[in-house]
Amino acid sequence: MALGESKARTEPDRPLEIVVVEDHAAVRMGVEAILRRAGHRVSAATDSPEDAHFLVLDRRPGVALLDVNLSGGDGIELARAILEQRPEQPILLYTGFAADLRLREALAFGVRGVALKAGAPEELVQAVATVASDGVYLDPRLREVLGQSGSVRARGVLSKREAEVFGLLAQGLTGEEIANRLVLSAETVRTHVRNGMRRLGAHTRSHAVAMALSAGEIEA
């Protein structure tokens, strides 16, 4: 089962409003078509980082889908600027380059997911749904690049329960869903997440999931 894929939930509870930022017109039109077929509303689409910054902050979409390599700027820096002003904004990075070492940095400052353009349309739909539902989506083909950081610690850092929780996060489950699955309180799940992040030296949940995967603490 791919990261971000949940057997219990494969789509959001309601149609989402999405802002798409992509500088290749054909790709942008294709992404819009995929999302609309899935029942979502693309409220804005642009190739301009400056316009995208304003649109995301103004419209507060369910998901902002940002191309990483924009001809007029940098999608990762755009994500950082948006999150500095609106930390709760769900952002999904969309990239054609799996070897981009900056992806780990993006996860560390609050990006909730990364999807590869090589993926099938249903993978993109699943990635959007997972990020919108407060889950973590990491394309399974990113494991190699996410494991190239020297900051990854030795296996065995997480407790058995922490590893279980992070494994379910990697499947795209929310904290509430994990609590129901493991018959725990939501606060207990949050405590396991906080403790696991501290043990791994991670800054965000998505960053922690990436580190746990690359360290072999959890499986994809």
Secondary structure, DSSP 8 states (H G I E B T S, - for coil): --TT--SS-SS-SS--EEEEE-S-HHHHHHHHHHHHHTT-EEEEEES-HHHHHHHHHHH--SEEEEESEETTEEHHHHHHHHHHH-TT--EEEEES-TT-THHHHHHHTT--EEEETTS-HHHHHHHHHHHHTT--EE-GGGHHHHT--TT---TT-S-HHHHHHHHHHHTT--HHHHHHHHT--HHHHHHHHHHHHHHHT-SSHHHHHHHHHHTTSS--
